[in-house]
Amino acid sequence: MSTRKNALIVSAKRNGFRRWGWLGWRYRILWQRTMTEIELHLKTPTVSIEDATLVVDAFWGEADPKPITPYNQVRGLVRRCLEANYQPDEIINALHHTDAYTLSALEFTLRSARRKTRTNLAGTTERILMMRAQRDR
């Protein structure tokens, strides 16, 4: 392929295939065939929108100031969290303590809260066992 032909293909790709230049009808048909063969296989959601709406409504009523993020986007995040088997009270607590309403920020807040709870329970258990051991002496 010549340099000119490569340059035209690159420019056609950059411009969304609007300017074809001398590429001809073969590239148009090839592009149209590839665009019609896209299939989407989406998982069926296991959590209903109503369940997510209940959790978001509980959070939205308590939130002060209200988030700038749209309600529907927060509901989508809550739905994903419910599908990942997080409890509604955990999600509401994470929504109050997160810095950004993105999936990664919310997941980080949920995981760190669980880690803190696990560490606190382990520390409490150790203290109880130490106190019992001292009492039994």
ROVO-555018 format. One record per residue (C-alpha): residue number from 1; residue in one letter; x, y, z. Coordinates in steps of 0.001 Angstrom, whole numbers. Layout:
<rs>
(r NUM; "A"; (X; Y; Z)),
...
</rs>
This chain:
<rs>
(r 1; "M"; (0; 0; 0)),
(r 2; "S"; (1242; 3406; -800)),
(r 3; "T"; (1645; 6170; 1743)),
(r 4; "R"; (-1142; 8185; 120)),
(r 5; "K"; (-3618; 5323; 468)),
(r 6; "N"; (-2651; 4795; 4134)),
(r 7; "A"; (-3128; 8500; 4796)),
(r 8; "L"; (-6592; 8439; 3219)),
(r 9; "I"; (-7649; 5404; 5243)),
(r 10; "V"; (-6491; 7054; 8460)),
(r 11; "S"; (-8260; 10301; 7577)),
(r 12; "A"; (-11417; 8370; 6712)),
(r 13; "K"; (-11302; 6629; 10081)),
(r 14; "R"; (-10735; 9890; 11933)),
(r 15; "N"; (-13634; 11593; 10187)),
(r 16; "G"; (-16076; 8808; 10922)),
(r 17; "F"; (-15944; 7512; 7344)),
(r 18; "R"; (-17663; 10661; 6066)),
(r 19; "R"; (-15026; 11533; 3485)),
(r 20; "W"; (-14253; 8560; 1334)),
(r 21; "G"; (-11974; 10194; -1189)),
(r 22; "W"; (-10928; 7625; -3742)),
(r 23; "L"; (-11367; 4638; -1404)),
(r 24; "G"; (-14425; 3569; -3361)),
(r 25; "W"; (-17520; 1563; -2683)),
(r 26; "R"; (-15712; -1590; -1462)),
(r 27; "Y"; (-14674; 36; 1805)),
(r 28; "R"; (-18173; 1449; 2321)),
(r 29; "I"; (-19781; -1964; 1957)),
(r 30; "L"; (-17172; -3561; 4199)),
(r 31; "W"; (-17793; -900; 6853)),
(r 32; "Q"; (-21573; -1305; 6584)),
(r 33; "R"; (-21313; -5084; 6934)),
(r 34; "T"; (-19200; -4848; 10059)),
(r 35; "M"; (-21519; -2298; 11632)),
(r 36; "T"; (-24632; -4456; 11150)),
(r 37; "E"; (-23107; -7555; 12755)),
(r 38; "I"; (-22884; -6144; 16274)),
(r 39; "E"; (-24752; -8197; 18859)),
(r 40; "L"; (-25268; -7240; 22477)),
(r 41; "H"; (-25599; -9942; 25094)),
(r 42; "L"; (-26760; -8252; 28281)),
(r 43; "K"; (-27211; -10035; 31581)),
(r 44; "T"; (-30712; -9960; 32954)),
(r 45; "P"; (-30752; -7852; 36119)),
(r 46; "T"; (-31386; -9756; 39338)),
(r 47; "V"; (-32414; -6699; 41374)),
(r 48; "S"; (-35527; -4762; 40513)),
(r 49; "I"; (-35551; -1019; 40005)),
(r 50; "E"; (-38042; -713; 42876)),
(r 51; "D"; (-35551; -2196; 45355)),
(r 52; "A"; (-32866; 232; 44227)),
(r 53; "T"; (-35369; 3105; 44336)),
(r 54; "L"; (-36207; 2356; 47978)),
(r 55; "V"; (-32542; 2526; 48974)),
(r 56; "V"; (-31888; 5690; 46943)),
(r 57; "D"; (-35000; 7378; 48360)),
(r 58; "A"; (-33807; 6612; 51893)),
(r 59; "F"; (-30401; 8099; 51095)),
(r 60; "W"; (-31805; 11059; 49151)),
(r 61; "G"; (-34061; 12038; 52061)),
(r 62; "E"; (-31117; 12128; 54490)),
(r 63; "A"; (-28544; 13698; 52148)),
(r 64; "D"; (-27675; 17308; 52887)),
(r 65; "P"; (-26529; 18829; 50577)),
(r 66; "K"; (-28068; 16805; 47776)),
(r 67; "P"; (-25616; 15251; 45299)),
(r 68; "I"; (-25084; 16954; 41961)),
(r 69; "T"; (-25056; 13531; 40318)),
(r 70; "P"; (-28438; 12746; 38730)),
(r 71; "Y"; (-30873; 10588; 40684)),
(r 72; "N"; (-31024; 7924; 37961)),
(r 73; "Q"; (-27247; 7535; 37934)),
(r 74; "V"; (-27148; 7063; 41709)),
(r 75; "R"; (-29989; 4540; 41398)),
(r 76; "G"; (-27955; 2624; 38811)),
(r 77; "L"; (-24972; 2539; 41174)),
(r 78; "V"; (-27179; 1303; 44007)),
(r 79; "R"; (-28630; -1368; 41757)),
(r 80; "R"; (-25146; -2636; 40905)),
(r 81; "C"; (-24245; -2689; 44608)),
(r 82; "L"; (-27392; -4647; 45450)),
(r 83; "E"; (-26539; -7133; 42700)),
(r 84; "A"; (-23119; -7539; 44337)),
(r 85; "N"; (-24906; -8601; 47583)),
(r 86; "Y"; (-24216; -5491; 49657)),
(r 87; "Q"; (-26812; -4674; 52305)),
(r 88; "P"; (-28976; -1535; 51921)),
(r 89; "D"; (-27687; 14; 55162)),
(r 90; "E"; (-24084; -538; 53985)),
(r 91; "I"; (-24882; 1151; 50679)),
(r 92; "I"; (-26563; 4152; 52329)),
(r 93; "N"; (-23625; 4566; 54699)),
(r 94; "A"; (-21183; 4351; 51782)),
(r 95; "L"; (-23184; 6900; 49789)),
(r 96; "H"; (-22932; 9319; 52709)),
(r 97; "H"; (-19172; 8821; 53086)),
(r 98; "T"; (-18009; 8553; 49477)),
(r 99; "D"; (-16126; 11373; 47789)),
(r 100; "A"; (-17550; 10784; 44298)),
(r 101; "Y"; (-20623; 9056; 42961)),
(r 102; "T"; (-18834; 6669; 40639)),
(r 103; "L"; (-18836; 2904; 40772)),
(r 104; "S"; (-15159; 2643; 41669)),
(r 105; "A"; (-15391; 5251; 44453)),
(r 106; "L"; (-18484; 3621; 45912)),
(r 107; "E"; (-16912; 166; 45748)),
(r 108; "F"; (-13786; 1456; 47491)),
(r 109; "T"; (-15912; 2977; 50273)),
(r 110; "L"; (-17928; -231; 50688)),
(r 111; "R"; (-14837; -2444; 50813)),
(r 112; "S"; (-12961; -190; 53223)),
(r 113; "A"; (-15992; -75; 55535)),
(r 114; "R"; (-16164; -3864; 55555)),
(r 115; "R"; (-12418; -4055; 56207)),
(r 116; "K"; (-12725; -1671; 59170)),
(r 117; "T"; (-15629; -3667; 60587)),
(r 118; "R"; (-13697; -6912; 60238)),
(r 119; "T"; (-10627; -5382; 61905)),
(r 120; "N"; (-12670; -3893; 64747)),
(r 121; "L"; (-14435; -7212; 65370)),
(r 122; "A"; (-11134; -9081; 65351)),
(r 123; "G"; (-9649; -6575; 67807)),
(r 124; "T"; (-12688; -6807; 70085)),
(r 125; "T"; (-12582; -10600; 70022)),
(r 126; "E"; (-8900; -10603; 70944)),
(r 127; "R"; (-9527; -8187; 73841)),
(r 128; "I"; (-12360; -10358; 75180)),
(r 129; "L"; (-10195; -13463; 75017)),
(r 130; "M"; (-7327; -11653; 76788)),
(r 131; "M"; (-9663; -10438; 79529)),
(r 132; "R"; (-11027; -13969; 80026)),
(r 133; "A"; (-7507; -15361; 80187)),
(r 134; "Q"; (-6513; -12769; 82816)),
(r 135; "R"; (-9671; -13402; 84830)),
(r 136; "D"; (-9100; -17162; 84815)),
(r 137; "R"; (-5596; -16797; 86305)),
</rs>
